[in-house]
Structures are given as C-alpha cells and as structure tokens.
Amino acid sequence: MKELYSVIKAPLITEKATLQKEMANQLVFKVDQKANKIEIKTAVEKIFKVKVLSVQTIKVKGKPKKVGRFTGKRSGIKKAVVRLYPGESIEFFEGV
C-alpha cells in the first residue's frame, strides 16, 4: 500500500466542486495516477478522520498547447470525487 500523503495530492476548489460540496456532500481531490478507489478511500478516512460513502475517479487528459511553432501537451491528472456520509464534513473546506 502507498503512503497516505502520496495518494492525495491536493484538493480541487472550483465552482463545480463547491456546488457539489454544498448540494451532495462531495469533495474533489487531485490524486496519484496509479491510485485506486480503495487506496483513495482509506487515505481520506485516515487523514481527515471522516467516513467515506463512495469514491468516483476521473482521468482528465492534458490539453495540447502551442508555443510559437512548437507543439506540446499539458500533463493529465486524475481526480477523485469523494462522497461523505451525511453529517460528516472536513473543516478545511468550510471557509471556501
């Protein structure tokens, strides 16, 4: 099993993520490309001390970019949408 802090990279705070938090008690995290749902669930439960109901993962492809005549590509990320049990919350997201 991987180290807990290497599975979860950062929280994603966007307009859509904020609405998901308010409406459905869901949080969005940027996670390691090779992490699976079970590792993500245990990492969130142990780091933030909450109960996780479900985890959904999404792989986002990197966009192609041009700089002058050179073309390249941004790196892709993996996102995890974590749904918490009713009544559970993470204080880190409360001020957002």
DSSP file (Angstrom, degrees, kcal/mol; ACC not computed):
  #  RESIDUE AA STRUCTURE BP1 BP2  ACC     N-H-->O    O-->H-N    N-H-->O    O-->H-N    TCO  KAPPA ALPHA  PHI   PSI    X-CA   Y-CA   Z-CA
    1    1 A M              0   0    0      0, 0.0     3,-0.1     0, 0.0     2,-0.1   0.000 360.0 360.0 360.0 145.0    0.0    0.0    0.0
    2    2 A K        -     0   0    0      1,-0.1     2,-0.1     2,-0.1     5,-0.1  -0.300 360.0 -86.7 -78.2 163.8    1.2    3.5   -0.8
    3    3 A E    >>  -     0   0    0      1,-0.1     3,-1.1    -2,-0.1     4,-0.9  -0.468  38.6-122.6 -68.1 144.3    1.8    6.2    1.8
    4    4 A L  H >> S+     0   0    0      1,-0.3     4,-1.3     2,-0.2     3,-0.7   0.879 108.7  49.5 -59.8 -42.3   -1.3    8.2    2.6
    5    5 A Y  H 34 S+     0   0    0      1,-0.2    -1,-0.3     2,-0.2    -2,-0.0   0.595 105.6  57.4 -79.7  -9.2    0.0   11.6    1.6
    6    6 A S  H <4 S+     0   0    0     -3,-1.1    -1,-0.2     1,-0.1    -2,-0.2   0.643 102.6  55.7 -89.7 -15.7    1.3   10.3   -1.8
    7    7 A V  H << S+     0   0    0     -4,-0.9    25,-2.2    -3,-0.7     2,-0.6   0.932 106.8  49.4 -77.6 -49.0   -2.1    9.2   -2.8
    8    8 A I  E  <  +A   31   0A   0     -4,-1.3    23,-0.2    23,-0.2    -1,-0.2  -0.833  62.9 175.9 -96.4 118.7   -3.9   12.5   -2.3
    9    9 A K  E     -     0   0A   0     21,-2.6    22,-0.2    -2,-0.6    -1,-0.2   0.928  59.2 -32.5 -86.2 -52.1   -2.0   15.4   -4.0
   10   10 A A  E     -A   30   0A   0     20,-1.5    20,-3.9     2,-0.0    -1,-0.3  -0.985  58.9 -98.8-164.7 155.1   -4.3   18.4   -3.4
   11   11 A P  E     -A   29   0A   0      0, 0.0     2,-0.6     0, 0.0    18,-0.3  -0.619  33.6-134.7 -78.3 145.8   -7.9   19.5   -3.1
   12   12 A L        -     0   0    0     16,-2.4     2,-0.7    -2,-0.3    16,-0.4  -0.912  19.6-170.0-102.8 118.6   -9.5   20.9   -6.2
   13   13 A I        +     0   0    0     -2,-0.6     2,-0.2    14,-0.1     3,-0.0  -0.878  26.7 138.4-114.1  99.6  -11.5   24.0   -5.4
   14   14 A T     >  -     0   0    0     -2,-0.7     4,-2.1     1,-0.1     5,-0.2  -0.737  66.6 -96.7-127.9 177.4  -13.6   25.1   -8.4
   15   15 A E  H  > S+     0   0    0     -2,-0.2     4,-2.1     2,-0.2     5,-0.2   0.926 125.1  47.1 -63.5 -43.9  -17.1   26.4   -8.8
   16   16 A K  H  > S+     0   0    0      1,-0.2     4,-2.4     2,-0.2    -1,-0.2   0.900 111.5  50.7 -65.3 -40.7  -18.5   23.0   -9.6
   17   17 A A  H  > S+     0   0    0      1,-0.2     4,-1.9     2,-0.2    -1,-0.2   0.868 109.2  51.9 -65.4 -36.1  -16.6   21.4   -6.7
   18   18 A T  H  X S+     0   0    0     -4,-2.1     4,-1.9     2,-0.2    -1,-0.2   0.899 110.1  48.3 -67.0 -40.7  -18.1   24.0   -4.3
   19   19 A L  H  X S+     0   0    0     -4,-2.1     4,-2.8     1,-0.2     5,-0.3   0.903 110.0  52.0 -65.5 -40.6  -21.6   23.3   -5.6
   20   20 A Q  H  X S+     0   0    0     -4,-2.4     4,-2.0     1,-0.2     6,-1.3   0.882 108.6  51.9 -62.3 -37.6  -21.0   19.6   -5.2
   21   21 A K  H  X S+     0   0    0     -4,-1.9     4,-0.8     4,-0.2    -1,-0.2   0.914 115.1  40.8 -64.9 -42.9  -19.9   20.1   -1.6
   22   22 A E  H  < S+     0   0    0     -4,-1.9    -2,-0.2     2,-0.1    -1,-0.2   0.901 124.7  34.6 -73.3 -41.4  -23.0   22.1   -0.7
   23   23 A M  H  < S+     0   0    0     -4,-2.8    -3,-0.2    -5,-0.2    -2,-0.2   0.926 135.0  14.0 -82.4 -47.0  -25.6   20.0   -2.5
   24   24 A A  H  < S-     0   0    0     -4,-2.0    -3,-0.2    -5,-0.3    60,-0.1   0.299  94.6-113.6-120.2   8.6  -24.4   16.4   -2.3
   25   25 A N     <  +     0   0    0     -4,-0.8    59,-2.4    -5,-0.4     2,-0.4   0.908  67.3 146.6  57.1  44.8  -21.6   16.4    0.5
   26   26 A Q  E     - B   0  83A   0     -6,-1.3     2,-0.3    57,-0.2    57,-0.2  -0.898  33.0-161.1-114.1 142.6  -19.0   15.5   -2.2
   27   27 A L  E     - B   0  82A   0     55,-2.8    55,-3.3    -2,-0.4     2,-0.5  -0.918   9.2-142.5-121.4 149.0  -15.3   16.7   -2.2
   28   28 A V  E     + B   0  81A   0    -16,-0.4   -16,-2.4    -2,-0.3     2,-0.3  -0.944  20.2 179.0-117.8 130.6  -12.9   16.7   -5.1
   29   29 A F  E     -AB  11  80A   0     51,-2.3    51,-2.5    -2,-0.5     2,-0.5  -0.940  30.9-126.1-127.3 148.8   -9.2   15.8   -4.8
   30   30 A K  E     -AB  10  79A   0    -20,-3.9   -21,-2.6    -2,-0.3   -20,-1.5  -0.858  43.8-175.5 -87.7 126.0   -6.3   15.6   -7.3
   31   31 A V  E     -AB   8  78A   0     47,-2.8    47,-0.7    -2,-0.5   -23,-0.2  -0.710  30.9 -76.7-123.5 171.1   -4.9   12.1   -6.7
   32   32 A D    >   -     0   0    0    -25,-2.2     3,-1.2    -2,-0.2    -1,-0.1  -0.371  40.0-124.1 -65.6 144.1   -2.0   10.0   -7.9
   33   33 A Q  T 3  S+     0   0    0      1,-0.3    -1,-0.1    43,-0.1    46,-0.0   0.821 110.0  44.4 -60.1 -33.2   -2.4    8.5  -11.4
   34   34 A K  T 3  S+     0   0    0     44,-0.0    -1,-0.3     2,-0.0     2,-0.2   0.417  87.0 113.6 -95.9   1.6   -1.9    4.9  -10.1
   35   35 A A    <   -     0   0    0     -3,-1.2     2,-0.2   -28,-0.1    -4,-0.1  -0.493  53.0-150.2 -75.7 141.3   -4.1    5.2   -7.1
   36   36 A N     >  -     0   0    0     -2,-0.2     4,-2.1     1,-0.1     5,-0.2  -0.527  30.8 -96.5-103.6 177.3   -7.3    3.1   -7.0
   37   37 A K  H  > S+     0   0    0      1,-0.2     4,-2.5     2,-0.2     5,-0.2   0.853 121.0  52.8 -64.2 -36.8  -10.6    3.7   -5.2
   38   38 A I  H  > S+     0   0    0      2,-0.2     4,-2.3     1,-0.2    -1,-0.2   0.919 110.6  47.0 -66.8 -43.1   -9.8    1.6   -2.2
   39   39 A E  H  > S+     0   0    0      2,-0.2     4,-2.1     1,-0.2    -2,-0.2   0.892 113.0  49.7 -64.7 -39.3   -6.5    3.5   -1.6
   40   40 A I  H  X S+     0   0    0     -4,-2.1     4,-2.4     2,-0.2     5,-0.2   0.922 110.8  50.1 -64.8 -44.1   -8.2    6.8   -2.0
   41   41 A K  H  X S+     0   0    0     -4,-2.5     4,-2.3     1,-0.2    -2,-0.2   0.929 113.0  44.8 -61.6 -47.0  -11.0    5.9    0.4
   42   42 A T  H  X S+     0   0    0     -4,-2.3     4,-2.2     1,-0.2     5,-0.2   0.876 112.5  52.5 -67.4 -35.8   -8.6    4.8    3.1
   43   43 A A  H  X S+     0   0    0     -4,-2.1     4,-2.5    -5,-0.2     5,-0.3   0.934 111.8  44.7 -64.8 -45.4   -6.3    7.8    2.7
   44   44 A V  H  X S+     0   0    0     -4,-2.4     4,-2.1     1,-0.2     6,-0.4   0.913 114.3  50.0 -65.1 -42.5   -9.2   10.3    3.0
   45   45 A E  H  X S+     0   0    0     -4,-2.3     4,-0.9    -5,-0.2     5,-0.4   0.895 116.8  39.7 -64.5 -39.9  -10.7    8.4    6.0
   46   46 A K  H  < S+     0   0    0     -4,-2.2    -2,-0.2    -5,-0.2    -1,-0.2   0.863 119.0  44.3 -80.5 -35.8   -7.3    8.3    7.9
   47   47 A I  H  < S+     0   0    0     -4,-2.5    -2,-0.2    -5,-0.2    -3,-0.2   0.944 128.7  24.9 -73.0 -47.5   -6.1   11.8    7.0
   48   48 A F  H  < S-     0   0    0     -4,-2.1    -3,-0.2    -5,-0.3    -2,-0.2   0.508  98.2-129.1 -99.0  -5.6   -9.3   13.7    7.6
   49   49 A K     <  +     0   0    0     -4,-0.9     2,-0.3    -5,-0.3    -4,-0.2   0.940  63.5 125.6  56.2  53.4  -10.9   11.3   10.1
   50   50 A V        -     0   0    0     -5,-0.4     2,-0.5    -6,-0.4    -1,-0.2  -0.855  64.3-107.3-130.6 167.5  -14.3   11.1    8.3
   51   51 A K        -     0   0    0     -2,-0.3    34,-1.8    34,-0.1     2,-0.5  -0.880  29.8-147.9-100.4 127.8  -16.4    8.2    6.9
   52   52 A V  E     -C   84   0A   0     -2,-0.5    32,-0.3    32,-0.2     3,-0.1  -0.823  13.8-172.8 -99.3 129.3  -16.4    7.9    3.1
   53   53 A L  E     -     0   0A   0     30,-2.9     2,-0.3    -2,-0.5    31,-0.2   0.900  67.8 -15.3 -84.3 -47.5  -19.6    6.6    1.4
   54   54 A S  E     -C   83   0A   0     29,-1.4    29,-2.7     2,-0.0     2,-0.4  -0.984  52.8-144.9-155.4 162.7  -18.3    6.3   -2.1
   55   55 A V  E     -C   82   0A   0     -2,-0.3     2,-0.4    27,-0.2    27,-0.2  -1.000  10.1-172.0-133.7 132.9  -15.4    7.3   -4.5
   56   56 A Q  E     -C   81   0A   0     25,-2.3    25,-3.4    -2,-0.4     2,-0.3  -0.985  12.0-154.5-122.3 137.0  -15.6    8.1   -8.2
   57   57 A T  E     -C   80   0A   0     -2,-0.4     2,-0.4    23,-0.2    23,-0.2  -0.869   8.8-171.9-115.5 148.0  -12.5    8.6  -10.3
   58   58 A I  E     -C   79   0A   0     21,-2.6    21,-3.2    -2,-0.3     2,-0.6  -0.999  14.2-148.2-137.3 130.0  -12.0   10.6  -13.5
   59   59 A K  E     -C   78   0A   0     -2,-0.4     2,-0.6    19,-0.2    19,-0.2  -0.899  15.3-158.8 -98.7 123.1   -8.9   10.8  -15.7
   60   60 A V  E     -C   77   0A   0     17,-3.0    17,-1.5    -2,-0.6     2,-0.1  -0.899  13.2-135.1-104.5 120.8   -8.6   14.2  -17.4
   61   61 A K        -     0   0    0     -2,-0.6     2,-0.2    15,-0.2    14,-0.1  -0.421  25.6-106.2 -73.2 149.0   -6.4   14.2  -20.5
   62   62 A G        -     0   0    0     12,-0.2    14,-0.2    -2,-0.1    -1,-0.1  -0.483  34.0-116.6 -74.5 144.8   -3.9   17.0  -20.9
   63   63 A K        -     0   0    0     12,-0.2    11,-2.7    -2,-0.2     2,-0.3  -0.551  24.9-114.6 -80.5 143.8   -4.7   19.7  -23.4
   64   64 A P  E     -D   73   0B   0      0, 0.0     2,-0.3     0, 0.0     9,-0.3  -0.617  39.2-170.6 -74.4 138.4   -2.5   20.2  -26.5
   65   65 A K  E     -D   72   0B   0      7,-2.1     7,-2.9    -2,-0.3     2,-0.4  -0.943  13.2-149.2-131.5 151.7   -0.7   23.6  -26.4
   66   66 A K  E     -D   71   0B   0     -2,-0.3     2,-0.4     5,-0.2     5,-0.2  -0.961   9.4-174.7-121.5 139.6    1.4   25.6  -28.8
   67   67 A V  E >  S-D   70   0B   0      3,-2.7     3,-1.9    -2,-0.4     2,-0.4  -0.898  72.1 -53.0-129.1 101.5    4.3   28.0  -28.1
   68   68 A G  T 3  S-     0   0    0     -2,-0.4     0, 0.0     1,-0.3     0, 0.0  -0.548 121.4 -20.5  66.9-124.0    5.3   29.6  -31.4
   69   69 A R  T 3  S+     0   0    0     -2,-0.4     2,-0.4    -3,-0.1    -1,-0.3   0.479 119.5  95.4 -94.7  -2.2    5.9   26.8  -33.8
   70   70 A F  E <   -D   67   0B   0     -3,-1.9    -3,-2.7     0, 0.0     2,-0.4  -0.729  58.7-158.4 -93.1 134.6    6.5   24.2  -31.1
   71   71 A T  E     +D   66   0B   0     -2,-0.4     2,-0.2    -5,-0.2    -5,-0.2  -0.860  21.3 152.9-110.3 148.2    3.6   21.9  -30.0
   72   72 A G  E     -D   65   0B   0     -7,-2.9    -7,-2.1    -2,-0.4     2,-0.3  -0.809  32.4-116.3-151.8-168.6    3.4   20.1  -26.8
   73   73 A K  E     -D   64   0B   0     -9,-0.3     2,-0.1    -2,-0.2   -10,-0.1  -0.998  18.5-124.0-145.3 137.8    0.9   18.8  -24.3
   74   74 A R        -     0   0    0    -11,-2.7   -12,-0.2    -2,-0.3     2,-0.2  -0.440  43.0 -99.3 -71.6 154.2    0.0   19.5  -20.7
   75   75 A S        -     0   0    0     -2,-0.1   -12,-0.2   -13,-0.1    -1,-0.1  -0.520  37.7-122.6 -76.0 145.3    0.2   16.6  -18.3
   76   76 A G        -     0   0    0     -2,-0.2     2,-0.3   -14,-0.2   -15,-0.2  -0.392  23.8-151.7 -81.7 163.5   -3.1   14.9  -17.5
   77   77 A I  E     - C   0  60A   0    -17,-1.5   -17,-3.0    -2,-0.1     2,-0.5  -0.861  10.6-130.9-130.2 165.8   -4.4   14.5  -13.9
   78   78 A K  E     -BC  31  59A   0    -47,-0.7   -47,-2.8    -2,-0.3     2,-0.3  -0.987  23.3-162.4-118.9 127.5   -6.7   12.1  -12.1
   79   79 A K  E     -BC  30  58A   0    -21,-3.2   -21,-2.6    -2,-0.5     2,-0.4  -0.808   4.4-156.2-108.6 150.3   -9.5   13.4  -10.0
   80   80 A A  E     -BC  29  57A   0    -51,-2.5   -51,-2.3    -2,-0.3     2,-0.7  -0.993   4.2-155.7-126.8 126.4  -11.4   11.7   -7.3
   81   81 A V  E     -BC  28  56A   0    -25,-3.4   -25,-2.3    -2,-0.4     2,-0.5  -0.905  17.9-164.4-100.1 114.2  -14.9   12.7   -6.2
   82   82 A V  E     -BC  27  55A   0    -55,-3.3   -55,-2.8    -2,-0.7     2,-0.5  -0.882   6.0-156.0-107.6 122.7  -15.4   11.5   -2.6
   83   83 A R  E     -BC  26  54A   0    -29,-2.7   -30,-2.9    -2,-0.5   -29,-1.4  -0.861  12.4-153.4 -99.6 128.1  -18.9   11.4   -1.1
   84   84 A L  E     - C   0  52A   0    -59,-2.4   -32,-0.2    -2,-0.5     3,-0.1  -0.615  25.1 -97.3 -96.5 157.3  -19.1   11.6    2.6
   85   85 A Y    >   -     0   0    0    -34,-1.8     3,-2.0    -2,-0.2   -34,-0.1  -0.360  56.9 -82.7 -65.2 152.6  -21.8   10.2    4.9
   86   86 A P  T 3  S+     0   0    0      0, 0.0    -1,-0.1     0, 0.0     3,-0.1  -0.336 119.1  25.9 -58.2 136.9  -24.5   12.7    6.0
   87   87 A G  T 3  S+     0   0    0      1,-0.4     2,-0.3    -3,-0.1    -2,-0.1   0.181  97.4 111.8  93.2 -16.3  -23.3   14.7    8.9
   88   88 A E    <   +     0   0    0     -3,-2.0    -1,-0.4   -37,-0.1     2,-0.3  -0.646  38.2 160.7 -88.8 146.7  -19.6   14.3    8.1
   89   89 A S        -     0   0    0     -2,-0.3     2,-0.5    -3,-0.1     3,-0.0  -0.982  36.4-124.2-157.5 162.4  -17.5   17.3    6.9
   90   90 A I    >   -     0   0    0     -2,-0.3     3,-1.2     1,-0.1     4,-0.4  -0.962  14.3-146.5-113.3 126.9  -14.0   18.4    6.6
   91   91 A E  G >> S+     0   0    0     -2,-0.5     3,-1.0     1,-0.3     4,-0.5   0.756  93.5  70.7 -64.8 -25.4  -13.1   21.7    8.3
   92   92 A F  G 34 S+     0   0    0      1,-0.3     3,-0.3     2,-0.1    -1,-0.3   0.850 103.5  41.8 -59.6 -35.3  -10.5   22.5    5.6
   93   93 A F  G X4 S+     0   0    0     -3,-1.2     3,-1.0     1,-0.2    -1,-0.3   0.483  90.7  89.1 -92.0  -4.1  -13.3   23.2    3.1
   94   94 A E  T <4 S+     0   0    0     -3,-1.0    -1,-0.2    -4,-0.4    -2,-0.1   0.842  87.5  48.2 -67.0 -34.2  -15.7   25.0    5.5
   95   95 A G  T 3<        0   0    0     -4,-0.5    -1,-0.2    -3,-0.3    -2,-0.1   0.524 360.0 360.0 -84.0  -4.3  -14.3   28.5    4.7
   96   96 A V    <         0   0    0     -3,-1.0    -1,-0.2    -4,-0.1    -2,-0.1   0.452 360.0 360.0 -85.6 360.0  -14.4   28.1    1.0
